[in-house]
């Protein structure tokens, strides 16, 4: 994972925070045409998949480092 991936993950979470936690975000979304809403849903799914991959990659890296540390001890 790169620094850009970390920035992207934070951007996604900021977007989720705005639209998920604020009535204004939901109201703006509801006013969009159905085609735009469908695209937003598709992008949301891509964002969730990215975050899952990012978290799983970080978890695997932590586990690898712990394993390496045990070997060195």
Secondary structure, 3 states (H helix, E strand, C coil): CCHHHHHHHHHHHHHHHHHHHCHHHHHHHHCCCHHHHHHHHHHHHHHHHHHHHHHHHHHHHHHHHHHHHHHHC
